[in-house]
Amino acid sequence: MYQNPASTIASKDTIDFSLASLHINNYTNFIQLGYAPLLRKKPTTTFDFTAGDFARDLMTQLNLSLLGVKYKISPKTALGVGVNLRSMINVHTSHYNLTDSATDIISFLEQNSGSLPFKGNAASSNWLEYAGNFSYQLIDNRKMMLNAGINLRLNRGILGLVGR
């Protein structure tokens, strides 16, 4: 119901209850995860740092749905409520050369003398979200089905951090 407010009415069940669910969306150019096919007996993945001379980024979004309830009042009307813990993290660094040939801090600084001074910034925001949903079925015939819905979200800030 959070992404599509009209989806609450599309449920076949009268009551739909979710105690907890987690969704993480992550982007980084600092770490590479290798391909691990799910249909293998023993899927393995690789974890490597990305070599090269460029700026590094990390962007993460976390959504922990603590409680979600959808209830169909009638075949054409449904209500939903939920509580989410949400977080966004953004980290950015200046360009530097990361290779596996640096054996100590001196050799790392020598190969990155053109990148000095190193810079980086980070920002994080965390909040609690209360959501309410109402959805209604406008049309249902053999040719088409049209549902409409609306969400109301109330946010309460928990923690925000900024660093440079």
C-alpha positions as CSV (number, residue, x, y, z in Angstrom):
1,M,0.0,0.0,0.0
2,Y,3.0,2.3,0.4
3,Q,3.9,2.4,-3.3
4,N,0.4,1.9,-4.7
5,P,-2.4,3.2,-2.5
6,A,-5.1,1.4,-4.6
7,S,-3.5,-2.1,-4.1
8,T,-5.1,-2.5,-0.7
9,I,-8.5,-3.4,-2.3
10,A,-6.9,-5.9,-4.6
11,S,-6.1,-8.4,-1.8
12,K,-8.2,-11.6,-1.9
13,D,-8.2,-11.9,1.9
14,T,-10.4,-9.9,4.3
15,I,-7.5,-9.2,6.7
16,D,-3.8,-9.1,5.7
17,F,-1.4,-8.8,8.6
18,S,2.4,-8.2,8.4
19,L,4.5,-8.2,11.6
20,A,7.8,-7.2,10.2
21,S,9.5,-6.9,6.8
22,L,12.8,-5.4,5.7
23,H,13.7,-3.7,2.4
24,I,17.2,-2.5,1.6
25,N,18.2,-0.6,-1.5
26,N,21.9,0.0,-1.9
27,Y,24.2,1.6,-4.5
28,T,28.0,1.8,-4.3
29,N,30.9,2.0,-6.7
30,F,33.4,1.1,-3.9
31,I,32.5,-2.6,-3.6
32,Q,31.7,-5.1,-6.3
33,L,29.6,-8.2,-5.5
34,G,30.0,-11.0,-8.0
35,Y,27.2,-12.9,-9.7
36,A,25.7,-15.7,-7.7
37,P,23.0,-17.7,-9.7
38,L,20.2,-18.8,-7.4
39,L,19.6,-22.1,-9.2
40,R,23.0,-23.5,-8.4
41,K,23.5,-26.1,-5.7
42,K,26.0,-24.0,-3.9
43,P,25.8,-20.4,-5.1
44,T,29.0,-18.4,-4.3
45,T,29.5,-14.7,-4.7
46,T,32.7,-12.6,-4.7
47,F,33.3,-9.5,-2.7
48,D,36.0,-7.2,-4.2
49,F,37.0,-3.5,-3.7
50,T,36.8,-1.6,-7.0
51,A,40.3,-0.6,-8.1
52,G,41.0,2.7,-9.9
53,D,41.3,6.5,-9.4
54,F,37.8,7.9,-8.9
55,A,35.5,9.3,-6.3
56,R,33.6,6.8,-4.1
57,D,29.9,6.8,-3.4
58,L,27.6,4.9,-1.1
59,M,23.8,5.4,-1.0
60,T,21.6,3.2,1.1
61,Q,17.9,3.3,1.8
62,L,16.4,1.1,4.5
63,N,12.7,0.5,5.2
64,L,11.8,-1.7,8.2
65,S,8.0,-2.2,8.2
66,L,7.3,-2.9,11.8
67,L,3.5,-3.5,11.6
68,G,1.1,-3.5,8.6
69,V,-2.6,-4.3,8.6
70,K,-5.0,-4.2,5.7
71,Y,-8.7,-4.8,6.3
72,K,-11.5,-5.1,3.7
73,I,-14.6,-3.4,5.0
74,S,-16.6,-4.5,2.0
75,P,-15.7,-6.0,-1.4
76,K,-15.3,-2.4,-2.7
77,T,-13.7,-0.7,0.3
78,A,-10.5,-1.3,2.2
79,L,-8.4,0.4,4.9
80,G,-4.8,-0.1,5.9
81,V,-2.5,1.1,8.6
82,G,1.3,0.7,9.1
83,V,4.4,1.8,11.0
84,N,7.8,2.0,9.3
85,L,11.3,2.7,10.5
86,R,13.1,4.4,7.6
87,S,16.7,5.4,7.0
88,M,18.8,7.0,4.2
89,I,22.6,7.2,4.2
90,N,24.8,9.0,1.7
91,V,28.6,8.9,1.7
92,H,30.8,10.6,-0.9
93,T,34.7,10.9,-1.0
94,S,37.1,12.7,-3.3
95,H,38.9,10.8,-5.9
96,Y,41.8,8.5,-4.9
97,N,43.6,5.6,-6.4
98,L,42.8,2.3,-4.7
99,T,44.9,-0.7,-5.9
100,D,45.9,-3.9,-4.2
101,S,49.6,-3.1,-4.7
102,A,49.8,-0.7,-1.8
103,T,51.6,-2.6,1.0
104,D,51.6,0.2,3.7
105,I,50.3,3.7,4.3
106,I,53.4,5.3,2.8
107,S,53.0,3.6,-0.6
108,F,49.2,4.4,-0.5
109,L,50.0,8.1,0.0
110,E,52.7,8.1,-2.7
111,Q,50.4,6.8,-5.4
112,N,47.7,9.3,-4.3
113,S,49.9,12.4,-4.0
114,G,47.8,14.1,-6.8
115,S,44.6,13.4,-4.8
116,L,45.6,15.3,-1.7
117,P,43.9,16.6,0.4
118,F,41.4,13.7,0.8
119,K,37.9,14.9,1.3
120,G,34.7,13.1,2.2
121,N,31.2,13.9,3.5
122,A,28.4,11.8,4.9
123,A,24.7,12.4,5.7
124,S,22.2,10.2,7.4
125,S,18.5,10.7,8.2
126,N,16.3,8.3,10.2
127,W,12.6,8.7,10.9
128,L,9.5,6.8,12.1
129,E,6.6,6.8,9.6
130,Y,3.0,6.2,10.4
131,A,0.8,5.4,7.4
132,G,-2.9,5.2,6.8
133,N,-4.6,4.1,3.6
134,F,-8.1,4.1,2.1
135,S,-8.9,2.4,-1.2
136,Y,-12.1,2.0,-3.2
137,Q,-13.1,0.0,-6.2
138,L,-14.7,2.4,-8.8
139,I,-15.3,0.0,-11.7
140,D,-15.4,-3.8,-11.8
141,N,-16.9,-5.4,-14.9
142,R,-15.6,-8.1,-17.4
143,K,-13.7,-5.6,-19.4
144,M,-11.8,-3.7,-16.7
145,M,-11.3,-3.0,-13.1
146,L,-10.5,0.5,-11.7
147,N,-9.3,1.1,-8.2
148,A,-8.5,4.4,-6.5
149,G,-6.6,4.9,-3.2
150,I,-5.1,7.6,-1.0
151,N,-2.3,7.4,1.6
152,L,-1.7,9.7,4.6
153,R,1.8,9.6,6.1
154,L,3.0,11.2,9.3
155,N,6.7,11.3,10.0
156,R,8.6,11.7,13.2
157,G,12.3,12.4,13.0
158,I,14.6,10.2,15.1
159,L,18.2,11.0,14.2
160,G,20.1,12.9,11.6
161,L,23.9,13.0,11.2
162,V,26.1,15.1,8.9
163,G,29.9,14.7,8.8
164,R,32.7,16.1,6.6
